[in-house]
Amino acid sequence: MSSFTSLNFLEVTNEAGAAPRPPSSTPFSEDSEKEVEASSGKEVEPVDSLNLIDLQQKEERTTLIEEQLSETLEKESDQVSEKSSDFIVFRKCKFAENSLPSQEKNIFKDDGVSEYVEKPSSGSLETDNVKSTNNGKASLESREGGTSYTRKEKCQDSVGNEESYTSQEENESTEKPEEKLKKTVRVHSNENISDNTSVAHTSLKSCASVGTGFEKNFELNSILSAIRSNGFLEGRAENGAMVEEAWETIQKSYVYYKGKPVGTLAAMDPTAEALNYNQVFVRDFVPSGLACLMRSASAGGDPVIVKNFLLKTLHLQGWEKRIDNFTLGEGVMPASFKVLYDSHRQKETLAADFGGSAIGRVAPVDSGFWWIILLRSYTKCTQDYTLSEMPEVQRGMKLILNLCLSDGFDTFPTLLCAAGCSMIDRRMGIYGYPIEIQALFYFALRCSRQMLKPERDGKELIERINNRITALSYHIQKYYWLDFTQLNNIYRYKTEEYSHTAVNKFNVIPESIPDWVFDFMPLRGGYLIGNVSPARMDFRWFLVGNCIAILSSLVTPAQATAIMDLIEERWEDLIGEMPLKIVYPALEGHDWRTVTGFDPKNTRWSYHNGGTWPALIWLLTAACIKTGRPQIAKRAIELTEQRLSKNGWPEYYDGKSGRYVGKQTRKYQTWSISGYLVAKLMIENPANLPIISLEEEKRISKPKLTRSISF
């Protein structure tokens, strides 16, 4: 995985220097003149009102200092303006108390916020106050009588490398006590705004949008004015309000059963009929659960709701599942459930839907996979292994896996599915072996292998998982992969080939390749196509399948990079004005009539038929971070922040570029809100990525792939 190198960090430090302080709102007084002269290292003489020559010299020095200060601030303002659009993230840091005097060590509070306050003493300079949070870092220095006290910081970056940051004044404790501190701001990037940078009288506090922001009493008003002129801080403040609104809405969507939170409602639109949006959907809750896991406990994180959700859905799995006169498999997980109140029994009850109430009456294949993936995320985040090791949980995983690993007539390692068995729960031509299900299947297999205990039949099941993982990864990487070179090969396929030497193994007719794919496929990039089965290849782009393939390492690192290349090359098609296209392109005309059956909800560029789903932003963000391309995620998040909250958090947008709010969309859609929160939490702290990502499987034999320009 590529290093996460595009982070810039804002550091506020103090350094000794001879430059004067920025001008205040009041004119220079006699005392301030003395301070300026002292900061320049010159001896201060008492003011003699009769000595006109001395007064004139002081006035000339003051004028010169003001001119130099004005020129310096103007230059720094221009440089800050050029850097104001940089991608800035504040890393978690921890102060080392050993670097402070003993009387200054007792300053850390239980809530993770530290505050340093030094009592002023005679002959000392003005006290520096610094506040630091878990999400930010600040350097703290104070000078008293020429003695320098320095707090050393040690930060861990997004890829686990530790870097030590120490003030340049560590070895300068012998400097003259008369020297005054000058104030500037440093932005760590490929280049520095100022070589000699330090700030006194700085206060930092937590900010909801990025993690650390400036307090209002920041003294460098002139520099901040230059930054505000570019809208940087206002944008952060606005995004902070958006994040706060999102968390408040998520908490309002909590569903309680017997006094415990067990999930979140699908939507809370007061202007629309509830239908089944007043239920807790398994796949919809995944981003909500991830947001609760990634948010720190001090900030209101709630892993308990995730644990309750996992146990409650596991309990529902044990119910008898009947549709008409047919009983479903024992391991099927519900698509959704809701809490009802029985007025006769005076107690709450649960009602689950296993597909019998769905539009297509199809059991949800993806629910069990999402349940296993979320269970692994909970274990990874909380380090609570007792949940996954519970006998009931072990049995639940085995029931799900036995449904998928049972013997049949299949000649492929992929999982055969009916239409409407996943997020696209309506007729959209995804029957057969859709990439979304195959990627989730692979992800769940690898997560299960980490959590299953090799007891009783567990060892045999783990062996079956290993065999399936090897076969499935080879099949997907070889037969689902499409780039410019492979497209050209398929275009030249011969048909009616027999024996094991056949190149066209699925007997795909080259004339069945749609015209749009020739224009869509760039020279640089590639992707996993939607479906592969005998004499059929679905060349459409499906976002969920490709992103899950990256996170689960179903694709090779080279293929993952090529997928990101494709997104960049086809930004207007796949992202547009609002992220993200669930599928590209849309079915139109004759194809729409025959494939969807005249579905009025899945008209072209709407809903599942090429609609735009902001709820999927967290999947793209995670994939971007894993492939070392956070700038793609940042750009997509910025597009989301422009309209999503203002439009009332809709479920989906319509139009080829995602410009219009969906014609039948629900407002205040919970996973639109939680998807945005997870994206923000990961882009601000990439250390959250392992919660929802797996490293490459080393034991799998890689297929010999034809290399393309994108590799």
Secondary structure, 3 states (H helix, E strand, C coil): CCCCCCCEEEECCCEECCCCCCCCCCCCCHHHHHHHHHHCCCCCCCCCCCCHHHHHHHHHHHHHHHHHHHHHHHHHHHHHHHHCCCCECCCCEEECHHHCCHHHCCCECCCCCEEECCCCCCCCCCCCCEEECCCCCCCCEEEECCEEEECCEEEECCCCCEEEECCHHHHCCCCCCCCCEECCCEEECCCCCCCCCCCCCCCEECCCCCCCEECCCCCCHHHHHHHHHCCHHHHHHHHHHHHHHHHHHHHHCEEEECCEEEEECCECCCCCCCCCCCCEEHHHHHHHHHHHHHCCHHHCCCHHHHHHHHHHHHHHHCCCCEECCEECCCCCCCCEEEEEEECCCCEEEEEEECCCCCCCCCCCHHHHHHHHHHHHHHHHHHCCHHHHCCHHHHHHHHHHHHHHHCCCCCCCCCCCECCCCCCCCCCCCCCECEHHHHHHHHHHHHHHHHHCCCCCCHHHHHHHHHHHHHHHHHHHHHHHEEEHHHHHHHHCCCCCCCCCCCCCCCCCCHHHCCHHHHHHCCCCCEEEEEEEECCEEEEEEEHHHHHHHHHCCCCCHHHHHHHHHHHHHCHHHHCCCCCCECEECCCCHHHHHHHHCCCCCCCCCECCECCECHHHHHHHHHHHHHCCCHHHHHHHHHHHHHHCCCCCCCCCEECCCCCEECCCCCCCEHHHHHHHHHHHHHHHCHHHHHHHCCCCCCCCCCCCCCCCCCC
